[in-house]
Amino acid sequence: MRRLVLGVLLAVLPSLAAQAQSLVGALEWLPPGSLSVDALTRHPQEQLEGGERQSFYVEFGRLAFRSPDVLGGTARKAGLSCQACHANGFATTAFLIPGLSNKPGSIDVSHAFWNLRGEDGSDNPLEIPSLRGVKTKDRFGLDRRTASLRDFTRRVIVTEFSGAEPDALLLDALVAYQEKLQPTAVVYEPVSLRQDLADLTRYLDALRVPLAEEEPVLAERMTVMIRGQIGFIHERFAEDDMRGSRGLLEEWSRQLARIAQQAERSDWVQARSALAELRQAMATPPAVLAADLPRSLYEPEKLKAWLSKPVR
């Protein structure tokens, strides 16, 4: 039976979008009827100890937590990130994959679909846990066998989701971010362009560090992750007459790619200058985005109508 499930999942994999956090990816990734307007227009409010003023480690971890590039194998191809299962640190109760979940909010992480080496031969979906207050725990995982959050994070990436061995900086960053998640009650807020743009400026502020330290590899890695986040916003401006908004977002993405190229060439002055200009452009929502916003998929009614269309 598990071989049949694996075969079906792998057969549909090529149709999955590259970013499962995106609307298009979620539409194809989740089964019919699993997507609700409410789930796509609200999310738990993020609460970090210390507020929004955080170290580079926390900010890089926050970005990596939302990036599909951290995981590997099928998870990466399907566009999954830590955020897909743990929205802003809370358990994502709507997460559902046929054959791998026995109810919303559960997933079988010991299935060959994720990692052939991790296949245990049992159908054993586990309830997705919240990460809020994780720094106060002394044991991790439902089996409570892991005593280190760092070791547990590595296990999730490498063993459960077939990711590449994470380097020390990435693990430091992911642990730093998780340890800042406060154990607060869930409070939902709208998914908004304002917040998404504010997040982009936070990512750009973090990108200043590898540019200041003249670290081209880290700069390139971060620009790839940030461009992925721009892609999520791009999908919200879905209509054909929103070419201006989509073009602006695409230009931001190209500018980030150029910054990475400048860093690779050691053109550090130009890279830092280009980053400052892009940061200023993102700081205030451009008029074209504001004009298209009422008709975008940030609006629940527009999203509801978009979801009712035949599968694209």
N, C-alpha and C positions, 0 to 999 in steps of 0.2 A: 504493500500500500504506500509506504514512504517513497519507494522508487517511482510509483505512478505520480504522486504529488510533486516530487522533484522534477519529473519529466514535464509535467504541465507548467510548472513555474518557469522552468528554463525555456520552454517553448514561447511563452509570452514575454520573456525578458527583453528581447530586442525592441519591443514596442514601448518600453518604459522610457519616460523622459529622463534626462541626465540628472535632474534635481527633484527628488521626491518631495522636497519641501515646497516646490512650486505647484501652482494650480494645475497645470497640464499634467505634471508628473503624478500628482495625487489622484487626478481623475482617472488615470490609467492604472495606477498602482492599487487603489482600493476598489473593492467589488461594487457593483451597482447598488445604490441605496445607502452606502456607507458614508458618503459625504453629505454634510449638512451645512447650510449657510451659516448657522450659528458657530459651528466648529471652525469655519474658515474666516470668520470675521471677528472672532474674539479669541483671546488667549490669556493664560494666567499672567498677572502682572509680575514682572521680575523684581525681586527684592534682594539687593546685595548689601552685605554688611559694609558700611562706609559710603553707601550711595553710589553715585556715578563717578566719583573721583577715585580711580583705581590705578594700580601699578601696571606697567607694561605686561607683566606676566598674566595678570587677571584679564586684561583687555585682549591679549593674544589668545588666551584660553577661551575667552568668550567667543571670539571669532572662529576658532577651530571647532568649538562645540557645535557651531551652526554650519560647518562646512562638510559637504560630502567627501572631501578629499582625505579625511582622516581614516576612514574605514577602507576595507579592501574587498576583493572578490565581487560577489553578487551585490552586496550591500552598496558598494561604491558605484557599480554600474546602474543600480536602481536609484541612486541619488540619495541614499539615507545618510543622515547625520545623527549625532547624539541628540540634537534638538528635536528630531522626528519622534523619538520615544519619550523625551524628557523636556517638554516645552517650558522654557525658562526655568528649568530645574524640577518642575512638577511632572508627575506621571501623566503621559498622554493617554487618556482613557478611551479615545476613539481609534487608536491604532489597531488595525485589523488586516491580516493577510490570509486569504482562504488557504487551508491546509497547514498553516503555521500558527494560527490563533484559534483557541476554542471559545473565545469571547472577546469583545472589544477591550483593549487595554492589556492584552496578553500576547506573548510571542515565544515560539520554540527556538531558543538560541543554540541548541545542540543538534541542529538539522544540517544535513549535507548541502542544502540550498545556500547556507552561509559559508560553511567551511567543511570540505570533505573530511578533513582530519578531525573535526569535532563531532562528527556523526556518532550518536550513541545508540541508534536503533530503536529509540522509544519516542512515542508521541507524548511530549511533556511540556506543553506551553506553560510559561511562568508569567505571573502578573508583573507588569512593568512597575518598578518602584519609583517613588519620589526621591530626589537627591537633596531635598531641603534639609539642612541641618546635618549633612553627611559628615562634617568634620567632628561631630561629637560621638560618632560611632567607633567602636573598637573592633568590629568584625564586619565584613562586607560579603554580599551575595546571599542568596536565599539559603545556601548551605552553611554560611557564616564561617567558612574555612579560611578566608583571606583576612589577614590582620592589617594590611596596608592599603590605603586608598590608591596610592601610586601603583602597587602591584595589581590591584583589582582593575584599575583603568587600563593598564597594559593588557590584562587578560581579555577584557571586553574587546579591545581593538584587534589583538592578534589572534587569540584563540576562538572567540565567539564569531567575530566578523572578518576574519581572514585578512586583516590589515598588515601593512608593512611594520616592521619593528620600529616603534616610535623613538625618536631621539630624545635626549635628556631635556632639551628645552621645551619640546612639545608636551612631554609628560609633566614637567614643572608647571607649565601654563594651564593645562587642563585641570590639574589638582588645585592650583591656586584659585581658579574660577569656581570649581565645585565647593571649595571650602568657604567661599564668600556667600553661598546661597543660604539665606536665612530660613529657619523653620517657621514661616508665617502661614496663616490660613490663606487659602486660595481666594484671590480677588481677580475677577475677569475684567479685561479692558478691551476696547476695540483694536483690531489690527488696523494701523493707520499709516498713511504716507508720511505724516509728520514724524512718527516714531522710526519708521524705516530710514528716512533721511538722517535723523539724528544718530541712528546706529552707524550709518555710513561715515559720518564725520568722526565718530569715536574710533572707527577702524582706521581712518586716515591719520588721526592723531597718533595711534599706536604705530603706524607705518613710519612715522618720523624717526623712531628709534633705530631701525636697521639702516636708514639712510644717514642718520647722524653718525652711527658707528661704522658706516661703509661696509655693510655686510650684504653682498649682492644675492646670495643664496636665500637668506631669510626674506629679503625684500621681494624677491620673485615669488616665493612661496605665499607671502601675505597678499600680494597683488592678485594672484590667482584666486585666493579665497574671497577677497573683496569683490572681484568681478562676478563671482558666483552669486553674491548677495544682490548685486545690481540686477542680475538676471531675474531674481525673484520679483523685484519691483517691475521690471520690464513686462512680465506676464500680466500684471494687473491692468496694463493699458493695452487691451486686447483688440479693440475695434480698428478697422481699416483706416478710419479717419483720424487716428491718433498717431500718425506717423511722426509728427513733431516731437511728441513726448518720447516715443520709442527711439527716435533718432538722437535726442539729447542723451538718453541713458546709454545708448550704444557708443556715443562719443566719449562719455565718461569712462566707459570700459576700455576704449581704445587709448585714452590718455593714461590710464593705469598701466596698460601694456607697454606704452612708450616709457613710462617711469621705470619699469622693470628693465627695459632694454638699456636705458641710460645708466642704471646701476650696474648692469653687466659690463658696460663699457667703461666703468669708473668715472662717468660724467656726473659726479656727485653734486656739484653746484647746480647744474641744470635739473637734476632729478629732484633736489630739495625745492627749487623754485617752482617746478611744475606741480609738485605736491601742494605747495602753499596756494597756488592758483586754483587747483581743483578743490581744495578744502574750502576756499572762499566761495566758489561757485555752488557747492553743495550746502553751505551753511544756511542759505535762505532758499525756500522752494522756488524754483524758476516759474515765471508766469505761465509758460506752456503747460507745465504739470498741474498747476493750480486750476487752469482753465479746463483741462480734461478730467480732473479729479471727480466731479459729480457724475460723470458717465463711465468711470472706471470700475474695475472689479473690487475696489475697496468698498464700494457701496453695496449693501446687502441685497437690494432689489435687483441691481444689475447683475450681481453674482448669481442670484437665484435664476434669472433668465438665461444666463450663460450656461449654467449647469444643466438646464433643461434641454439644451440642444443635443443633437445626436453626438455620440462619441467621435472626437476628431481623429 
